[in-house]
Amino acid sequence: MYNEARNRASQKYQNAHLEQIRIWVKKGFKDECKEHAQKQNKSLTALIIELLEADIRKHGE
């Protein structure tokens, strides 16, 4: 259920604990990526984070 207090609390948490990354991709590629993520029962965001974390671990950074 949406209300102003919940929205403010969410914004406060996001500002304190999260950062946003934006990328540009060719038209159609976003849908292709979303479909790929859905096949793995993941959101696109979850899949991107998982892949980046795996790549960082692999390269020892």
WOTA-V180289 format. One record per residue. N is the residue number from 1. RES is the residue in three letters. PSI is psi in radians with two decimals (NA if undefined). BURIAL is 1 if it has 9 or more other C-alpha atoms within 8 Angstrom, else 0. Layout:
N&RES&PSI&BURIAL  N&RES&PSI&BURIAL
This chain:
1&MET&2.20&0  2&TYR&2.37&0  3&ASN&2.88&0  4&GLU&-0.68&0  5&ALA&-0.74&0  6&ARG&-0.71&0  7&ASN&-0.79&1  8&ARG&-0.72&0  9&ALA&-0.74&0  10&SER&-0.77&0  11&GLN&-0.72&0  12&LYS&-0.78&0  13&TYR&-0.85&1  14&GLN&-0.77&1  15&ASN&-0.57&0  16&ALA&-0.52&0  17&HIS&-0.19&0  18&LEU&2.71&0  19&GLU&2.74&0  20&GLN&2.40&0  21&ILE&2.24&0  22&ARG&2.42&0  23&ILE&2.69&0  24&TRP&2.34&0  25&VAL&2.83&0  26&LYS&2.59&0  27&LYS&2.37&0  28&GLY&-0.47&0  29&PHE&-0.61&0  30&LYS&-0.81&1  31&ASP&-0.66&0  32&GLU&-0.74&0  33&CYS&-0.74&1  34&LYS&-0.72&1  35&GLU&-0.73&0  36&HIS&-0.76&0  37&ALA&-0.74&1  38&GLN&-0.64&1  39&LYS&-0.41&0  40&GLN&0.21&0  41&ASN&0.75&0  42&LYS&2.74&1  43&SER&2.83&1  44&LEU&-0.72&1  45&THR&-0.81&0  46&ALA&-0.72&0  47&LEU&-0.77&1  48&ILE&-0.80&0  49&ILE&-0.77&0  50&GLU&-0.78&0  51&LEU&-0.72&0  52&LEU&-0.75&0  53&GLU&-0.71&0  54&ALA&-0.71&0  55&ASP&-0.68&0  56&ILE&-0.78&1  57&ARG&-0.73&0  58&LYS&-0.66&0  59&HIS&0.13&0  60&GLY&0.56&0  61&GLU&NA&0
